[in-house]
Amino acid sequence: MFKNWRIGSVNGALLAAYFIPAWTMVAFDIMMAPVHGLYERPSVAVALFLSDQLQMSGMSTVRAAWLLALGRVTVVAFFAIYLALLAIPRTRKSGASDEALGIALAIGSLISFVSMVMASKVGEMAALRLHATELLLLLGAAVVLVIERPAAAPKTVDVADTALLALEQAEFLHNR
């Protein structure tokens, strides 16, 4: 059953198992109550940076919160697409699902890195640890994705070998 699973596939599935529920709940909280959701622990560094450093008004902060929620939902959507493609053995073997994982890793890494920088600027250590951990998870998966390539396609069969094989074997109705 697990003969055609690669390390990158398992790693991506485990990342999706973490990021889909965690980031969906954060994005949902931001969408329901933008300011309240932005000031919860996973996004508090972004909220403090926007209000203290950039001195954004209330409506601008709400727009930034919605943009953050949209980015998180986009990452969740690409992880979900990756899991859907991973369920198909043909795409898993060929590595065709890696593109969706790569997009999720790139956008998620960007969001986590910017959030980590914002957390370090405002001195929010708990948020800094959270975003640094998420960034390391995403970058580790990206390294595995880049280094591990899908299995090579089988080599083509030589025409002379097929002609020889055709002469040696009888062709029965059930053997076609």
C-alpha positions as CSV (number, residue, x, y, z in Angstrom):
1,M,0.0,0.0,0.0
2,F,2.8,2.4,0.9
3,K,5.2,1.4,-1.9
4,N,4.9,4.6,-3.9
5,W,4.9,7.1,-1.0
6,R,7.9,9.4,-1.0
7,I,9.3,11.2,2.1
8,G,8.2,14.5,0.6
9,S,4.6,13.3,0.2
10,V,4.4,12.2,3.8
11,N,6.1,15.4,5.0
12,G,3.6,17.5,3.0
13,A,0.6,15.6,4.3
14,L,1.8,16.1,7.9
15,L,2.3,19.8,7.2
16,A,-1.2,20.0,5.7
17,A,-2.6,18.2,8.8
18,Y,-1.2,21.0,11.0
19,F,-1.7,24.1,8.8
20,I,-5.2,23.4,7.5
21,P,-7.0,23.4,10.9
22,A,-4.7,25.9,12.6
23,W,-4.7,28.6,9.9
24,T,-8.3,28.0,9.0
25,M,-9.4,28.8,12.6
26,V,-7.2,31.9,12.7
27,A,-8.5,33.1,9.3
28,F,-12.1,32.4,10.4
29,D,-11.6,34.4,13.6
30,I,-10.2,37.3,11.6
31,M,-13.1,37.2,9.1
32,M,-15.8,37.1,11.7
33,A,-14.3,39.9,13.9
34,P,-11.4,41.5,12.1
35,V,-9.9,43.6,15.0
36,H,-10.6,41.0,17.7
37,G,-9.3,38.2,15.5
38,L,-6.2,40.2,14.7
39,Y,-5.4,40.8,18.3
40,E,-5.4,37.0,19.2
41,R,-2.1,35.2,19.8
42,P,-1.3,34.0,16.3
43,S,-1.7,37.5,14.8
44,V,-1.0,39.8,17.7
45,A,2.4,40.7,16.4
46,V,1.0,41.8,13.1
47,A,-1.7,43.9,14.9
48,L,0.8,45.6,17.2
49,F,3.2,46.3,14.3
50,L,0.4,47.8,12.2
51,S,-0.9,50.0,15.0
52,D,2.4,51.0,16.7
53,Q,4.9,51.2,13.9
54,L,2.8,52.0,10.8
55,Q,0.1,54.0,12.8
56,M,-2.7,52.7,10.7
57,S,-6.2,53.8,11.2
58,G,-9.0,51.5,12.3
59,M,-10.4,50.8,8.8
60,S,-6.9,50.3,7.4
61,T,-6.2,47.8,10.2
62,V,-9.4,45.9,9.3
63,R,-8.3,45.8,5.6
64,A,-4.8,44.5,6.6
65,A,-6.5,41.9,8.8
66,W,-8.7,40.7,5.9
67,L,-5.6,40.6,3.7
68,L,-3.8,38.4,6.2
69,A,-6.9,36.2,6.5
70,L,-7.0,35.9,2.7
71,G,-3.4,34.9,2.6
72,R,-3.9,32.2,5.2
73,V,-7.0,30.9,3.4
74,T,-5.0,30.7,0.2
75,V,-2.3,28.6,1.9
76,V,-5.0,26.4,3.4
77,A,-6.6,26.0,-0.1
78,F,-3.3,25.0,-1.7
79,F,-2.7,22.5,1.1
80,A,-6.2,21.0,0.5
81,I,-5.5,20.8,-3.3
82,Y,-2.2,19.0,-2.5
83,L,-4.0,16.5,-0.3
84,A,-6.6,15.9,-3.0
85,L,-3.9,15.3,-5.6
86,L,-2.0,13.2,-3.2
87,A,-4.9,10.8,-2.9
88,I,-4.6,9.9,-6.6
89,P,-1.7,7.3,-6.9
90,R,-0.8,8.4,-10.5
91,T,-0.1,12.0,-9.5
92,R,1.6,10.9,-6.3
93,K,4.0,8.7,-8.2
94,S,4.8,11.3,-10.8
95,G,5.2,14.1,-8.4
96,A,2.4,16.2,-10.0
97,S,1.0,17.2,-6.7
98,D,4.3,18.9,-5.7
99,E,3.3,22.1,-7.5
100,A,0.4,22.8,-5.1
101,L,2.6,22.0,-2.2
102,G,5.3,24.4,-3.5
103,I,2.8,27.2,-3.8
104,A,1.5,26.6,-0.3
105,L,5.0,26.5,1.1
106,A,6.0,29.7,-0.7
107,I,3.0,31.8,0.4
108,G,3.0,30.3,3.9
109,S,6.8,30.9,4.3
110,L,6.3,34.5,3.2
111,I,3.5,35.1,5.7
112,S,5.4,33.4,8.5
113,F,8.6,35.3,7.8
114,V,6.9,38.7,7.7
115,S,5.0,37.9,10.9
116,M,8.2,36.8,12.5
117,V,9.9,40.0,11.6
118,M,7.0,42.0,12.9
119,A,7.0,40.1,16.1
120,S,10.7,40.8,16.6
121,K,10.1,44.5,16.0
122,V,7.4,44.8,18.6
123,G,9.0,42.5,21.1
124,E,6.3,39.8,21.2
125,M,8.3,36.7,22.1
126,A,5.6,34.1,22.1
127,A,4.5,35.2,18.6
128,L,8.1,35.2,17.5
129,R,8.5,31.6,18.6
130,L,5.3,30.6,16.9
131,H,6.1,32.2,13.6
132,A,9.7,31.0,13.7
133,T,8.6,27.4,14.3
134,E,6.1,27.6,11.4
135,L,8.7,29.1,9.2
136,L,11.2,26.3,10.0
137,L,8.5,23.7,9.3
138,L,7.7,25.2,5.9
139,L,11.4,25.7,4.9
140,G,12.3,22.2,6.0
141,A,9.5,20.8,3.8
142,A,10.7,23.1,0.9
143,V,14.2,21.6,1.2
144,V,12.8,18.1,1.2
145,L,10.7,19.0,-1.9
146,V,13.6,20.4,-3.8
147,I,16.1,17.7,-3.0
148,E,13.8,14.6,-3.4
149,R,12.8,14.1,-7.0
150,P,10.0,11.7,-8.2
151,A,11.1,8.3,-9.5
152,A,12.4,8.4,-13.0
153,A,10.1,7.2,-15.8
154,P,10.8,3.7,-17.1
155,K,13.3,3.5,-20.0
156,T,11.9,3.0,-23.4
157,V,12.0,-0.5,-24.9
158,D,14.3,-1.1,-27.8
159,V,12.6,-1.9,-31.1
160,A,14.9,-4.9,-31.7
161,D,14.0,-6.4,-28.3
162,T,10.3,-6.1,-29.0
163,A,10.7,-7.8,-32.4
164,L,12.6,-10.6,-30.8
165,L,10.0,-10.9,-28.1
166,A,7.2,-11.0,-30.6
167,L,8.8,-14.0,-32.4
168,E,9.4,-15.9,-29.2
169,Q,6.1,-15.7,-27.4
170,A,2.7,-16.9,-28.6
171,E,-0.1,-14.4,-28.3
172,F,-3.2,-15.8,-26.7
173,L,-6.5,-14.1,-26.3
174,H,-6.1,-13.6,-22.6
175,N,-2.5,-12.3,-23.0
176,R,-3.3,-9.1,-25.0
